[in-house]
Amino acid sequence: MAAYVLKGLRVLGFLTLFAISSKLYFFIYGDTAILNGNTAFQVAGLFNNNPTPEDAYAISDYAVLVVNIIVAIVAYSVGINLIPIKNLLGKGFSQHIANIAKGIALRILKVVSVIGLFALFVCCIDYDRFVSPDAEYGPALVFAITTFLTLMGYGLFVYMLRRLMRKKRPESQAGHLRK
């Protein structure tokens, strides 16, 4: 039970850092876009053959979201590695930097895999078959279904990865004598 509470607190901490980084970005830069108009149109052209101004605005919004996620991941990774003070005493500076870099890389991989799974489910499932496009509850239901499938898919992926990475336990030394 305590492990689930700790995981919940970690997620809450990450979401808090994300909200803080988003607000800081807005207070510092205001409504200025990270990508200028030409770059946003070029990136939108990769996804759409005939990009519209709305596509460029969406790409700029996604760029801000990506920057905020990366800032939150870096701050979270540094914080998580500096919190257990007891573990800091016996390690050198290079080990701390290596642990922080490893944590950043793994968390970015997790975020990219969850976003990729979500996008995969949104693109590959034909929601019009069981959710009416005219229904007012349609977008909320599609979001709930896609989120559920994403969490289940990610959980299954992590479970299978852990099973593959688990080492076989060696048989006891005298095991061959009993046969």
Secondary structure as GFF3:
##gff-version 3
##sequence-region A 1 179
A	DSSP	alpha_helix	2	29	.	.	.	ID=ss1
A	DSSP	alpha_helix	37	47	.	.	.	ID=ss2
A	DSSP	alpha_helix	53	82	.	.	.	ID=ss3
A	DSSP	alpha_helix	85	88	.	.	.	ID=ss4
A	DSSP	alpha_helix	93	124	.	.	.	ID=ss5
A	DSSP	three_ten_helix	127	129	.	.	.	ID=ss6
A	DSSP	alpha_helix	138	165	.	.	.	ID=ss7
###
